[in-house]
Amino acid sequence: MKTSEDIFGFSKPKERKRNSIPGWNAKCEKAWLDKKKRRNQYARNPTINNKIEMNRAAAFKKILQEIREG
């Protein structure tokens, strides 16, 4: 009795390729993780203070712009 693997063969799923960001460093990594942390805190407990902290952490985009420009 043949199995489906014998008939169709075995193939690994294609890996998803991501575009690398030039200049990505430890500062970017830390800012990105902080942004995610603040967003999750706000999602769990939507208070004004958590909203403010989430918006402050959104400065991640500014860090990336500085790296790309400089």
C-alpha positions in Angstrom: 0.0 0.0 0.0 1.4 3.4 -1.0 1.3 6.4 1.2 0.6 9.9 0.1 4.2 10.7 0.6 5.2 8.0 -1.9 2.8 9.3 -4.4 3.2 13.1 -4.1 6.7 13.2 -2.6 7.8 15.2 0.4 8.6 18.9 0.2 9.4 21.4 2.9 7.3 24.5 3.1 8.9 27.5 1.5 10.5 29.8 4.0 9.1 33.3 4.1 11.8 35.7 3.0 11.9 39.0 4.8 13.5 42.2 3.5 16.4 43.2 5.8 16.4 46.8 7.1 19.8 48.4 6.5 21.3 49.7 9.7 19.2 47.6 12.1 21.1 47.4 15.4 20.6 46.8 19.1 19.0 50.2 19.6 16.4 49.4 17.0 15.7 46.0 18.5 15.2 47.4 22.0 12.9 50.2 20.7 10.8 47.6 18.7 10.4 45.3 21.7 9.5 48.2 23.9 6.8 49.3 21.4 5.3 45.8 21.4 5.4 45.6 25.2 3.6 49.0 25.5 1.0 48.0 22.9 0.2 44.8 24.7 -0.1 46.5 28.0 -2.6 49.0 26.5 -4.6 46.2 24.9 -4.9 44.4 28.3 -5.6 47.5 30.3 -6.7 50.5 28.2 -6.1 53.4 30.5 -5.0 57.0 29.7 -1.5 56.4 31.1 -1.0 53.2 29.1 -2.2 55.0 26.0 0.4 57.8 26.6 3.2 55.2 27.1 2.2 53.4 24.0 2.4 56.6 21.9 5.8 57.4 23.4 7.0 54.0 22.4 5.8 54.7 18.8 9.0 56.8 18.5 10.4 53.6 17.0 9.7 55.0 13.5 11.8 58.1 14.3 14.7 55.9 15.3 14.6 54.0 12.0 14.4 57.3 10.1 17.5 58.6 11.9 19.4 55.5 10.9 18.3 55.6 7.3 19.2 59.3 7.0 22.5 59.2 8.9 
